[in-house]
Amino acid sequence: MNFPAVYSSIPRGTGSECEGAAGETRLFQEIIAERRRQIEQFGHTAEADRALPVHQLVRHVQQQMQGASDYALTNKHELTRRYLVKTMATALAAIERIDFELSKEGENPK
């Protein structure tokens, strides 16, 4: 499967297993690893995401954030963190999807 260039430069694995990406934090590496998992395990590639309406991806981010919030209310910090990492990875997909729409419209994503 083809990954956007930014994902290819990050080592595989999660957490402390992700070492060696110059200048990138462990957290960023975890988020990229989660995005990679979404692509590999569930087929949520950029191409597949383009078939979805933008609002559907944004709504999914919102639902995941609600899940994280629910866990936070019960002091389940590990689950809260895990949901937040998944949410950030899904947010990356949503941003990529929006950037695709902007590029079709001739706008430059910032």
N, CA and C of each residue as an Amber inpcrd file, in Angstrom:
protein
   330
   0.8280000  -1.1610000   0.0000000   0.0000000   0.0000000   0.0000000
   0.8840000   1.2400000   0.0000000   0.4670000   2.2670000  -0.6980000
   1.2410000   3.4960000  -0.7590000   0.8150000   4.4550000   0.3470000
   1.7990000   5.0040000   1.0350000   1.5540000   5.9680000   2.0870000
   2.0150000   7.3280000   1.6090000   1.3760000   8.4050000   2.0740000
   1.9360000   9.7190000   1.8080000   3.3650000   9.7750000   2.3410000
   4.1840000  10.6010000   1.7420000   5.6100000  10.6450000   2.0810000
   5.8580000  10.8410000   3.5720000   5.0560000  11.6610000   4.2280000
   5.2920000  11.9140000   5.6500000   5.1590000  10.6370000   6.4660000
   4.2750000   9.7270000   6.0840000   4.1100000   8.4950000   6.8310000
   5.2640000   7.5310000   6.5680000   5.8020000   7.5520000   5.3850000
   6.8790000   6.6320000   5.0290000   8.1630000   6.9350000   5.7810000
   8.3440000   8.1770000   6.2090000   9.5990000   8.5410000   6.8680000
   9.6000000   8.2020000   8.3500000   8.4570000   7.7790000   8.8850000
   8.3610000   7.4660000  10.3030000   8.5020000   5.9590000  10.4940000
   9.3480000   5.5250000  11.4290000   9.5040000   4.0900000  11.6630000
   8.2020000   3.4470000  12.1070000   8.0420000   2.1650000  11.7940000
   6.8400000   1.4360000  12.2100000   6.9040000   1.1440000  13.6980000
   5.7490000   0.8670000  14.2660000   5.6530000   0.5670000  15.6840000
   4.9060000   1.6690000  16.4020000   4.7450000   1.5120000  17.6870000
   4.0640000   2.5280000  18.4710000   4.8380000   2.7880000  19.7330000
   4.5230000   3.8830000  20.3620000   5.1260000   4.2080000  21.6510000
   6.6280000   4.2490000  21.5940000   7.2560000   3.6460000  22.5800000
   8.7050000   3.7060000  22.6870000   9.4040000   2.9200000  21.5850000
   8.6430000   2.0940000  20.8340000   9.2510000   1.3590000  19.7310000
   9.6250000   2.2950000  18.5830000   8.9580000   3.4420000  18.5020000
   9.1960000   4.4020000  17.4230000  10.3610000   5.2920000  17.8000000
  11.5200000   4.9390000  17.3470000  12.6990000   5.7470000  17.6320000
  13.4200000   6.0430000  16.3410000  14.1180000   7.1670000  16.3220000
  14.9880000   7.4610000  15.2020000  14.4630000   8.4220000  14.1660000
  13.2470000   8.8980000  14.2450000  12.7540000   9.8870000  13.2950000
  13.2740000  11.2380000  13.7680000  14.2790000  11.7620000  13.0660000
  14.9610000  12.9820000  13.4850000  13.9740000  14.1140000  13.7010000
  14.0210000  14.7020000  14.8830000  13.2240000  15.8720000  15.1880000
  11.7570000  15.6220000  15.4860000  11.2940000  14.4050000  15.3710000
   9.8820000  14.1240000  15.6050000   9.7100000  13.5800000  17.0230000
   8.6450000  13.9600000  17.6460000   8.3940000  13.5010000  19.0060000
   7.8050000  12.1020000  19.0050000   7.8860000  11.4610000  20.1320000
   7.3050000  10.1240000  20.2910000   5.8030000  10.1590000  20.0350000
   5.1480000  11.1900000  20.5090000   3.7080000  11.2990000  20.3260000
   3.3470000  11.4000000  18.8420000   4.0570000  12.2400000  18.1160000
   3.8030000  12.3530000  16.6810000   4.0120000  11.0010000  16.0070000
   5.0170000  10.2920000  16.4220000   5.2840000   8.9690000  15.8580000
   4.1400000   8.0110000  16.1560000   3.5710000   8.0960000  17.3500000
   2.4360000   7.2380000  17.6960000   1.2260000   7.5540000  16.8200000
   0.9900000   8.8280000  16.5860000  -0.1410000   9.2360000  15.7580000
   0.0460000   8.7420000  14.3350000   1.2460000   8.8760000  13.8020000
   1.5240000   8.4000000  12.4410000   1.4070000   6.8790000  12.3860000
   1.8920000   6.1930000  13.4170000   1.7660000   4.7330000  13.4580000
   0.2940000   4.3280000  13.4700000  -0.5270000   5.0620000  14.1920000
  -1.9710000   4.7730000  14.2210000  -2.5980000   5.0290000  12.8520000
  -2.1920000   6.1010000  12.2110000  -2.7160000   6.3830000  10.8650000
  -2.3170000   5.2630000   9.9130000  -1.0850000   4.8050000  10.0390000
  -0.6090000   3.7000000   9.2050000  -1.4380000   2.4390000   9.4740000
  -1.7670000   2.1880000  10.7560000  -2.5920000   1.0360000  11.1140000
  -3.9800000   1.1570000  10.4910000  -4.5430000   2.3520000  10.5210000
  -5.8520000   2.5720000   9.9080000  -5.8200000   2.2300000   8.4140000
  -4.7260000   2.5720000   7.7740000  -4.5810000   2.3020000   6.3460000
  -4.4030000   0.8110000   6.1000000  -3.4720000   0.2000000   6.8210000
  -3.1520000  -1.2110000   6.5910000  -4.2700000  -2.1560000   7.0330000
  -4.8210000  -1.9090000   8.2150000  -5.7810000  -2.8440000   8.7840000
  -7.1990000  -2.6440000   8.2450000  -7.5680000  -1.4010000   7.9860000
  -8.9420000  -1.1080000   7.6080000  -9.0930000  -0.5650000   6.1880000
  -7.9700000  -0.3390000   5.4930000  -8.0400000   0.1560000   4.1220000
  -8.4390000   1.6120000   4.0030000  -8.2370000   2.3830000   5.0700000
  -8.6060000   3.8020000   5.0410000  -7.4960000   4.6290000   4.3770000
  -7.2650000   4.3370000   3.1080000  -6.2520000   5.0630000   2.3400000
  -6.7860000   6.4350000   1.9520000  -5.8960000   7.2920000   1.4710000
  -6.3220000   8.6040000   0.9790000  -7.3290000   8.4330000  -0.1520000
  -7.1040000   7.4400000  -0.9950000  -8.0160000   7.1920000  -2.1110000
  -9.4000000   6.7870000  -1.6050000  -9.4430000   5.9130000  -0.6110000
 -10.7300000   5.4910000  -0.0400000 -11.4060000   6.6590000   0.6660000
 -10.6250000   7.4790000   1.3590000 -11.1860000   8.6300000   2.0610000
 -11.7900000   9.6380000   1.0860000 -11.2140000   9.7400000  -0.1020000
 -11.7460000  10.6780000  -1.0970000 -13.1390000  10.2870000  -1.5790000
 -13.4950000   9.0330000  -1.4040000 -14.8300000   8.5790000  -1.7870000
 -15.8790000   8.9910000  -0.7600000 -15.4390000   9.4570000   0.4030000
 -16.3560000   9.8580000   1.4740000 -16.5840000  11.3620000   1.4480000
 -17.7650000  11.7970000   1.8330000 -17.9730000  13.2410000   1.9900000
 -17.0920000  13.7630000   3.1360000 -16.6050000  14.9790000   2.9980000
 -15.7340000  15.5670000   4.0170000 -16.4130000  15.5310000   5.3850000
 -17.6900000  15.8720000   5.4260000 -18.3750000  15.9430000   6.7190000
 -18.4010000  14.5890000   7.4270000 -18.3590000  13.4990000   6.6700000
 -18.3760000  12.1730000   7.3000000 -17.0830000  11.9250000   8.0760000
 -15.9520000  12.3160000   7.5120000 -14.6820000  12.1640000   8.2300000
 -14.6380000  13.0710000   9.4540000 -15.1050000  14.3010000   9.2890000
 -15.1020000  15.2310000  10.4110000 -16.0290000  14.7270000  11.5140000
 -17.1600000  14.1760000  11.1390000 -18.0880000  13.6200000  12.1250000
 -17.4410000  12.4540000  12.8730000 -16.6640000  11.6350000  12.1600000
 -15.9850000  10.5130000  12.8080000 -14.9710000  11.0280000  13.8340000
 -14.2620000  12.0910000  13.4950000 -13.3300000  12.7010000  14.4540000
 -14.1050000  13.1480000  15.6910000 -15.2360000  13.7720000  15.4670000
 -16.0680000  14.2420000  16.5730000 -16.5160000  13.0790000  17.4600000
 -16.9260000  11.9850000  16.8530000 -17.3760000  10.8200000  17.6260000
 -16.2330000  10.2140000  18.4330000 -15.0490000  10.1520000  17.8270000
 -13.8970000   9.6160000  18.5600000 -13.5300000  10.5270000  19.7290000
 -13.6290000  11.8350000  19.5090000 -13.3250000  12.7740000  20.5870000
 -14.3250000  12.6090000  21.7310000 -15.5800000  12.3490000  21.3940000
 -16.5860000  12.1110000  22.4240000 -16.2410000  10.8560000  23.2260000
 -15.7660000   9.8210000  22.5420000 -15.3410000   8.6060000  23.2340000
 -14.2040000   8.8880000  24.2030000 -13.2380000   9.6860000  23.7660000
 -12.1240000  10.0510000  24.6500000 -12.6320000  10.8300000  25.8530000
 -13.5550000  11.7330000  25.6060000 -14.1250000  12.5270000  26.6960000
 -14.8620000  11.6470000  27.6990000 -15.6030000  10.6800000  27.1950000
 -16.3270000   9.7620000  28.0810000 -15.3660000   8.9830000  28.9730000
 -14.2620000   8.5030000  28.4030000 -13.2750000   7.7830000  29.2100000
 -12.6070000   8.7090000  30.2270000 -12.3690000   9.9630000  29.8250000
 -11.7380000  10.9130000  30.7420000 -12.6130000  11.1620000  31.9640000
 -13.9230000  11.1810000  31.7590000 -14.8460000  11.4020000  32.8790000
 -14.7690000  10.2910000  33.9160000 -14.3480000   9.1060000  33.4910000
 -14.2520000   7.9660000  34.4170000 -12.8130000   7.7090000  34.8590000
 -11.9310000   8.6720000  34.5730000 -10.5200000   8.5760000  34.9610000
  -9.8030000   7.3790000  34.3560000 -10.2380000   6.9410000  33.2060000
  -9.5580000   5.8510000  32.4960000  -8.5410000   6.4920000  31.5430000
  -7.4250000   6.9000000  32.1050000  -6.4630000   7.7140000  31.3740000
  -5.7990000   6.9850000  30.2150000  -5.5050000   5.7070000  30.3880000
  -4.8900000   4.9700000  29.2800000  -5.8350000   4.8870000  28.0940000
  -7.1110000   4.5860000  28.3480000  -8.0900000   4.5300000  27.2650000
  -8.3340000   5.9110000  26.6680000  -8.3540000   6.9350000  27.5100000
  -8.5150000   8.3080000  27.0140000  -7.3940000   8.6480000  26.0560000
  -6.1730000   8.3520000  26.4660000  -5.0130000   8.6500000  25.6180000
  -5.0690000   7.8760000  24.3170000  -5.4180000   6.5960000  24.3890000
  -5.5020000   5.7710000  23.1880000  -6.5350000   6.3490000  22.2080000
  -7.6840000   6.7440000  22.7350000  -8.7150000   7.3450000  21.8820000
  -8.2480000   8.6610000  21.2790000  -7.5060000   9.4470000  22.0480000
  -7.0030000  10.7180000  21.5230000  -5.9980000  10.5020000  20.3970000
  -5.1420000   9.5080000  20.5330000  -4.1900000   9.1990000  19.4540000
  -4.9510000   8.7750000  18.2010000  -5.9660000   7.9150000  18.3590000
  -6.7840000   7.5010000  17.2160000  -7.4950000   8.7010000  16.5970000
  -7.9870000   9.5850000  17.4500000  -8.6830000  10.7770000  16.9690000
  -7.7480000  11.6560000  16.1500000  -6.5420000  11.8370000  16.6310000
  -5.5760000  12.6700000  15.8940000  -5.2290000  12.0530000  14.5450000
  -5.1000000  10.7380000  14.5050000  -4.8090000  10.0630000  13.2360000
  -5.9740000  10.2380000  12.2600000  -7.1860000  10.1350000  12.7660000
  -8.3570000  10.3300000  11.9170000  -8.4530000  11.7910000  11.4890000
  -8.0810000  12.6980000  12.3720000  -8.0710000  14.1180000  12.0110000
  -7.0740000  14.3780000  10.8770000  -5.9320000  13.6880000  10.8940000
  -4.9860000  13.8130000   9.7790000  -5.6390000  13.3950000   8.4670000
  -6.3780000  12.3030000   8.5060000  -7.0680000  11.8440000   7.3010000
  -8.0760000  12.8810000   6.8290000  -8.8010000  13.4800000   7.7640000
  -9.7800000  14.5010000   7.4030000  -9.1040000  15.7260000   6.7980000
  -7.9800000  16.1300000   7.3650000  -7.2390000  17.2760000   6.8220000
  -6.7330000  16.9700000   5.4180000  -6.2120000  15.7570000   5.2220000
  -5.7660000  15.3600000   3.8810000  -6.9210000  15.3970000   2.8920000
  -8.0990000  14.9620000   3.3410000  -9.2850000  14.9670000   2.4840000
  -9.6750000  16.3930000   2.1100000  -9.6450000  17.3060000   3.0700000
  -9.9450000  18.7140000   2.8110000  -8.9070000  19.3130000   1.8840000
  -7.6250000  19.0000000   2.1150000  -6.5650000  19.4970000   1.2310000
  -6.7930000  19.0510000  -0.2010000  -7.2710000  17.8290000  -0.3860000
  -7.5690000  17.3290000  -1.7230000  -8.6550000  18.1840000  -2.3630000
  -9.7090000  18.4860000  -1.6190000 -10.7880000  19.3340000  -2.1490000
 -10.2750000  20.7190000  -2.4990000  -9.4490000  21.2730000  -1.6350000
  -8.8860000  22.6050000  -1.9000000  -8.0110000  22.5980000  -3.1400000
  -7.2530000  21.5290000  -3.3410000  -6.3830000  21.4590000  -4.5260000
  -7.2170000  21.3490000  -5.7960000  -8.3680000  20.6940000  -5.7290000
  -9.2620000  20.6210000  -6.8840000  -9.8510000  21.9860000  -7.2220000
 -10.0410000  22.7860000  -6.1790000 -10.6070000  24.1130000  -6.3560000
  -9.5440000  25.1460000  -6.7130000  -8.2980000  24.7100000  -6.7780000
  -7.2050000  25.6130000  -7.1280000  -6.6760000  26.4080000  -5.9650000
  -7.0890000  26.0670000  -4.7600000  -6.5750000  26.7480000  -3.5670000
  -5.3880000  25.9730000  -3.0240000  -4.4950000  26.6900000  -2.3760000
  -3.3410000  26.0490000  -1.7450000  -3.6400000  25.8210000  -0.2890000
  -3.6100000  24.5570000   0.1590000  -3.7700000  24.3030000   1.5970000
  -2.6240000  24.9470000   2.3600000  -2.9080000  25.4390000   3.5340000
  -1.8670000  26.1060000   4.3300000  -1.0960000  25.1150000   5.1320000
